Amino acid sequence: MDHAPAPQDTRRIDVGRVVAVTLFTLLLTLNVLRLTSGEPFGHAFMMVNTGLALVFYLLLIAAYLRRAPSSRTDMRWSSWLVALLGTCAPFAIPLVSQGPREGGPLALVAAVVLGLGLVAMLWALGSLGTNISVVPQARKVVSHGPYARVRHPLYAAELVNVLGLCLAATGPGPWVVMVALVTFQVVRARREEELLSRELPGYADYKSRTPMLVPALGRS
């Protein structure tokens, strides 16, 4: 989900927008149903986190509905596969865990980490605005807000969020997903940067002075 200039053909159907809006509307609906179901949340933090996730999906839908066409899209099947795996991997965590963590200090830590990740995701998404995309696309260089600190703050925030999901689950399965997700997101970020460096004036300079995922650590 990153940066890129001007539209090509505004009459073309934006398939990515249709798919993304449909998916995120479904996820938004599931979060609304969870908030209104009377299901126990364990910690008040978890109810707040569900509300934050709801806001995140609302912002995603609004961004996709308003976004302009890209000037270039990476059409390699491997780039699309990595992007889809990076997007969908977190949803595998409940499927591979041995069940949710019931109470205790670690459950509270998990809820706090989840909340921090969601708040950071909202900040990054608010700064990225309508330059959103799942697959690598070029629209414009975004270098304000958290993008002034790292090149991919949304991915970094998602990893913090998934760390919270892993802490909230039991068994080794979620941690295997976490390792796979880090790999997918690093490859995904590098593919995006290849495209943006070619297509967007100023991106190479931005890349040279801004770390990839962790503030103040490295430039590669």
N, C-alpha and C positions, 0 to 999 in steps of 0.2 A: 504494500500500500504506500506508494510514494509519488513523487513529483512529475511536470512537463509543458509548449506554445499552441499555436492557433489551430482551429478546427480544420478538418479536411472536408467532409461532406455531411452537412447537418441533416440531410434527408435519410441517411442510413439508420437502420434500427440498431440501437446500442444493445446487443445481446447480453453483454456483461452487466449492464444496468438492470435489464429485465430479470436475469438470474439472481443477481445480488439482492435486489429489492424484494423478490419473492422469498429468498432464503432468510433475509434479516427480518422480514415481516413475520415469518413463521416463528423465528426465535423470540421476537418481541412478544408475540401472542403467548408463547409458552411461559415467558417470564411474568406476564400479566396474570395468567392462570395460576401460576405458583403463588404470586402475592395475594390472590383473592381466594385461594383454596382452603385457607385455614390450616395448612400444613405447618407443623412445628418447625422452627428454624434453628433450634439449638442455642444460638447466640443472637442477640439483637444485631450484632455485626452482620450476620448472614442475611437478615432481612434488608438491612441497608445496602449490602452488596447486590442483592437481587434488584433493588431499586436502581442502583448505579448501572447495572447491566442493562436494565430497561432504557435508561437515558442514553446509554451508548448505542443501542440498536436504533433508537429514534434518530440520533444524530447521523448514524451511518445511512439510514434510509433517506434522510433529507439531503445528505451530501451526494448520494448517487442520483437522486432525482434532479438535482441542480447542476451536475457536473457537465462541463463542455467536452466535445470530442477531443481525443488525443491527436497529437501530430504524428505519433509513431507507436506501434505495438510490437513487442517481441513475439513473433509467431512460432518460435521453436516449441515443439511438443514437450521437450524436457523442462522448459521454463514454466509452461502451464502446469505440468504435473507437480513440480516442486511447489509452485504457488498454491495449488489446491491442497496438497498434503500439509503445507504449513498452515493453511487456514482451517483445515478440518481436524488435524491431529488432536487438539485439546478436547474435542468431543468424544475421543476414544477413551479418555481417562476413567470415566465411570464404568465403562465396559470391561476394562482390564484390571480394575482394582478389586480387592477382596471385601469391599464395603466401606462406607463412610466411617471416619473416626468419631467415636461417641464420647463427647465431653473431654475434660482434662485440659491442661495448659497448652498442649500442642494444637488442639482444636481451636483454641482462642488465637494462638499465633497464626494459624492457617487463615482464620477469618480476617485478621488484621492485614496480613500479606495480600490476600485477595483484594481487600479494599484499597490498599495502596496501589496495586496494579491497575485496578479499574479507574481510580482517580487520575493516574498517569496516562492511561489510555484515552480518557476524556480530554485531557489537556493536549495530547498529541493530535487527536482527531480534530479538535477545535482549531488547531494551528494549520493542519493539513487542508482542512476545508474540502472544497470540491475537487481537489487534486487526487482524490482517492481512486485506487484500483487494486484488484486482487492480483492480476497478472502484470508484468512490467509494461508500463505505458509512459509516454512523455507528454507532460503538459507545461509545467513551469517549475523553476527552482524555488523551494520553500526553505527559508533559512532563519525564520523568526521563532520565538517561543522555544520549545524544547529542541527544535531543529537547529538552533544556534549552538546547542551543546553536543548533540550526536546526530548522525545522518539518518538513523532509523529509530526514532524514539518510540514509535508505535509498536514496532517489533520488540524493542527492549521492554516496554511496559507489558506487552502480552506475555513475555517470558516470566516476568514477576508474577503476573496473575496466575499463570500455569504452575509456578512454584507453589503458590497458595493452594491450588487444586490438589497438587501432589501431597502436600502436608495434611490436607483434609481427608485424604484417602488412605487406605491401608494396602500393604502388599508391594512387591517390587514392580508390578506392571506399570503404574503411573510414572515411575522414574525412568523406565525404558522409553516411554512416550516422550518424556521431557528431553532426554538425550537426542532422540530422533528429531524432535521439534527444533532444538538449537541448530542441528545440522541443516534442516530444511530452511530455516530462516536466514542462516548465514549464506547459503547458496543462493537463495531467493534475492537477498540484498545485493549480492555481487552481480547477479544477472541484471537487476534493475540499474545498478550503477554503470554497467557496460553501455546500456541503452542511453541513459541520461547523459553520460560523458560525451557520447557521439552526437546527441540531438540538441542538447541545451547549452547555449553559451553561458559561461559562468559556473557550470556545475563542476568542472574539473578543479577550478580554484576552490570552490566550496568544499569539495571532497578532500583536497590537500590539507585543509586547516581544521577539519572536523572529524573526530573519532567516529567509528561505525556504530557501536552499540553502547559502549561504556564511557561515560564522561571522563576526560583527562587521562585515558589509558590508550595509547597507541593511535595510529592513523590508518591502519590497514583493515 
